[in-house]
Amino acid sequence: MGLRLYVAKTYKVEFDYGIAFNYKVSEFHDLLDSLNVNYSGENWDDRFDVDKEEWLKGIEALKNLDQLEASEREDIKNALDCCEYTLEEAIELFQGYYDVADPDHDYLEFQFL
């Protein structure tokens, strides 16, 4: 018996739903920050992961924007403006990314390509 270190032999990622946030890497990260959604990496990273629970928290914040404190609402609205999306468009996009993500994986894996 042992507890040895293994490496993944097969790891296949297929990206989908690349319809938004063109050349908006840091702006998108700023939007996640304004939604208090944690992600891997730094603000300028073009490849990063978001825990699905965190992502759903972001969707709920967007859907319930009018119930947030004024400063939070303002931060989110400013981030949406920088991304050039309306609140309704952002909700639809965030839900779309969630819907196409691997259902067997706990994270959404993103890459700007």
C-alpha positions as CSV (number, residue, x, y, z in Angstrom):
1,M,0.0,0.0,0.0
2,G,1.2,3.5,-0.7
3,L,0.3,7.1,-1.3
4,R,2.2,7.9,-4.5
5,L,2.0,11.0,-6.7
6,Y,0.4,10.5,-10.0
7,V,0.0,12.8,-13.0
8,A,-3.1,12.9,-15.3
9,K,-2.5,10.8,-18.4
10,T,-5.4,12.3,-20.3
11,Y,-6.7,15.8,-19.9
12,K,-8.9,17.1,-22.6
13,V,-10.4,20.6,-22.6
14,E,-12.7,21.7,-25.4
15,F,-13.7,25.4,-25.3
16,D,-17.2,26.6,-26.2
17,Y,-19.4,29.6,-26.1
18,G,-16.7,32.1,-27.1
19,I,-19.1,34.8,-28.0
20,A,-18.3,37.7,-25.6
21,F,-15.8,39.9,-23.8
22,N,-13.5,40.3,-26.9
23,Y,-10.2,41.9,-25.8
24,K,-11.7,42.6,-22.4
25,V,-9.4,40.4,-20.2
26,S,-8.8,42.8,-17.3
27,E,-12.3,44.3,-17.7
28,F,-13.8,40.9,-17.3
29,H,-11.7,40.2,-14.2
30,D,-12.8,43.6,-12.9
31,L,-16.4,42.5,-13.3
32,L,-15.7,39.3,-11.4
33,D,-14.1,41.3,-8.7
34,S,-17.1,43.7,-8.5
35,L,-19.3,40.6,-8.1
36,N,-17.0,39.2,-5.4
37,V,-16.4,36.1,-7.5
38,N,-13.1,34.5,-6.7
39,Y,-11.0,33.2,-9.6
40,S,-7.6,31.6,-10.1
41,G,-4.7,33.7,-11.2
42,E,-4.3,37.5,-11.7
43,N,-6.3,40.2,-13.2
44,W,-4.4,40.0,-16.5
45,D,-4.4,36.2,-16.9
46,D,-6.0,35.0,-20.1
47,R,-6.5,31.5,-18.6
48,F,-8.2,31.0,-15.3
49,D,-10.8,28.9,-13.3
50,V,-13.8,29.9,-11.3
51,D,-15.5,27.5,-8.8
52,K,-19.1,26.8,-9.9
53,E,-20.4,28.0,-6.6
54,E,-18.6,31.3,-7.0
55,W,-20.0,31.6,-10.5
56,L,-23.5,31.0,-9.3
57,K,-22.9,33.6,-6.6
58,G,-22.0,36.1,-9.4
59,I,-25.2,35.3,-11.3
60,E,-27.3,35.8,-8.2
61,A,-25.6,39.2,-7.6
62,L,-26.4,40.2,-11.2
63,K,-30.0,39.0,-10.9
64,N,-30.5,40.8,-7.5
65,L,-28.5,43.9,-8.3
66,D,-31.2,46.3,-7.0
67,Q,-31.0,44.6,-3.6
68,L,-27.3,45.2,-3.1
69,E,-25.8,48.2,-1.3
70,A,-25.4,51.4,-3.4
71,S,-21.6,51.1,-3.6
72,E,-21.7,47.5,-4.8
73,R,-24.3,48.4,-7.4
74,E,-22.2,51.2,-8.7
75,D,-19.1,49.0,-8.9
76,I,-21.0,46.4,-10.8
77,K,-22.6,48.9,-13.2
78,N,-19.2,50.5,-13.9
79,A,-17.7,47.1,-14.6
80,L,-20.5,46.2,-16.9
81,D,-20.1,49.5,-18.7
82,C,-16.4,48.8,-19.2
83,C,-17.3,45.4,-20.6
84,E,-19.9,47.1,-22.9
85,Y,-22.7,44.9,-21.7
86,T,-26.1,45.6,-20.2
87,L,-27.2,43.9,-17.0
88,E,-29.6,41.7,-18.9
89,E,-26.9,40.7,-21.4
90,A,-24.5,39.9,-18.7
91,I,-27.0,37.6,-16.9
92,E,-27.6,35.8,-20.2
93,L,-23.9,35.4,-20.9
94,F,-23.0,34.2,-17.4
95,Q,-25.9,31.7,-17.5
96,G,-24.8,30.6,-20.9
97,Y,-21.2,30.0,-19.8
98,Y,-22.5,28.0,-16.8
99,D,-24.9,25.9,-19.0
100,V,-22.1,24.8,-21.5
101,A,-19.5,24.1,-18.8
102,D,-18.6,20.5,-18.0
103,P,-21.2,19.2,-15.6
104,D,-18.8,16.7,-14.0
105,H,-16.2,19.4,-13.1
106,D,-16.4,21.7,-10.1
107,Y,-14.8,24.6,-11.9
108,L,-15.5,26.6,-15.0
109,E,-12.3,26.8,-17.0
110,F,-11.9,29.9,-19.1
111,Q,-9.4,31.1,-21.7
112,F,-9.3,34.1,-23.8
113,L,-8.4,32.9,-27.3
